[in-house]
Amino acid sequence: MTMNNPNPATRCKVQGASGEAFLTTYHSPLTTVSRGYTLVELVIAVGVFALIMMLASGAYIVMISISRQTQGTATGVNNLAFAIETMTRTIRTGTNYSCNPGGGGGGGGGGDCSGRSTFYVMDSDGNSVDYAFSNGVITQNGAALTDPSVNITSLAFYAYGTGRPPSDYHAPRVTFIVSGTVSSGPGKTEPFTVESGATMRGSDI
């Protein structure tokens, strides 16, 4: 039967003056000691982890807030762009420009104006259309054209060349300026001022 020696030995041959001799060295086995974490180390580890999570959570909340503000602003801007494009297209393809009631849709022409908040035009289908500023919105024939997220504070029309020959040979042109604020989040707004214009595509002769 072969038995393992718990203390293995190493024999070395030594050459001396009196002859050869053998030196035997015994090795004790290595002892491995398992050591756990101390309470202080655990507290430090948990504290560092909590600090990292707090910083990450703060950055995540800030990103969500910025994203919501951006989406709110984009919604308002897109709605305002749609309203301005609708007005510009109708004015460009329409006739009988006027800032006076009954001037545009009535077919008699209305005369030039400067800084008026109401404008009248006959669209390409022959229908009377009026644009006006009322209670923070732009209206088209009395119906709101802008979204509640857009608060209009000023709408001014400038019409030139609305007369007819022989008193006026200029092409009718309308410029309008819109000012207001757009919502960018709860309790936050961004101011804006937009200018657009259109020249009558057809002839007023």
ZIFEN-V600687 format. One record per run of one state. SS is the DSSP state (H for helix, E for strand, L for the rest). FROM is the first residue (numbers start at 1). TO is the last residue. If there is no record, write none. Layout:
# ZIFEN-V600687
SS:FROM:TO / SS:FROM:TO
This chain:
# ZIFEN-V600687
L:1:8 / E:9:16 / L:17:18 / E:19:26 / L:27:38 / H:39:93 / L:94:94 / E:95:98 / L:99:112 / E:113:116 / L:117:117 / E:118:122 / L:123:127 / E:128:134 / L:135:136 / E:137:140 / L:141:142 / E:143:144 / L:145:149 / E:150:160 / L:161:172 / E:173:185 / L:186:187 / E:188:199 / L:200:205
